[in-house]
Amino acid sequence: MSTFLSREVQAGLEAAQKQAMRKRSRLRVHVGEDVFPILQFQELGVP
């Protein structure tokens, strides 16, 4: 099995990974040394 990917495909995959990481880690609450990711956000603030 070949694992070779063209430069364009590799660049596209890397860009998608970077974008997913930014989107995933965007909302967090920092309390002192602790960091809590926001998993769900609603306009009313109540689930």
Contact map, one row per residue, 1 for C-alpha under 8 A:
11100000000000000000000000000000000000000000000
11110000000000000000000000000000000000000000000
11111000000000000000000000000000000000000000000
01111100000000000000000000000000000000000000000
00111110110000000000000000000000000000000000000
00011111110000000000000000000000000000000000000
00001111111000000000000000000000000000000000000
00000111111100000000000000000000000000000000000
00001111111110000000000000000000000000000000000
00001111111111000000000000000000000000000000000
00000011111111100000000000000000000000000000000
00000001111111110000000000000000000000000000000
00000000111111111000000000000000000000000000000
00000000011111111100000000000000000000000000000
00000000001111111110000000000000000000000000000
00000000000111111111000000000000000000000000000
00000000000011111111100000000000000000000000000
00000000000001111111110000000000000000000000000
00000000000000111111111000000000000000000000000
00000000000000011111111100000000000000000000000
00000000000000001111111110000000000000000000000
00000000000000000111111111000000000000000000000
00000000000000000011111111000000000000000000000
00000000000000000001111111100000000000000000000
00000000000000000000111111110000000010000000000
00000000000000000000011111110000000000000000000
00000000000000000000000111111000000011000000000
00000000000000000000000011111100001111000000000
00000000000000000000000000111110001111000000000
00000000000000000000000000011111111100000000000
00000000000000000000000000001111111100000000000
00000000000000000000000000000111110000000000000
00000000000000000000000000000111111000000000000
00000000000000000000000000000111111100000000000
00000000000000000000000000011110111110000000000
00000000000000000000000000011110011111000000000
00000000000000000000000010111000001111100000000
00000000000000000000000000111000000111111000000
00000000000000000000000000000000000011111000000
00000000000000000000000000000000000001111100000
00000000000000000000000000000000000001111110100
00000000000000000000000000000000000000011111111
00000000000000000000000000000000000000001111110
00000000000000000000000000000000000000000111110
00000000000000000000000000000000000000001111111
00000000000000000000000000000000000000000111111
00000000000000000000000000000000000000000100111
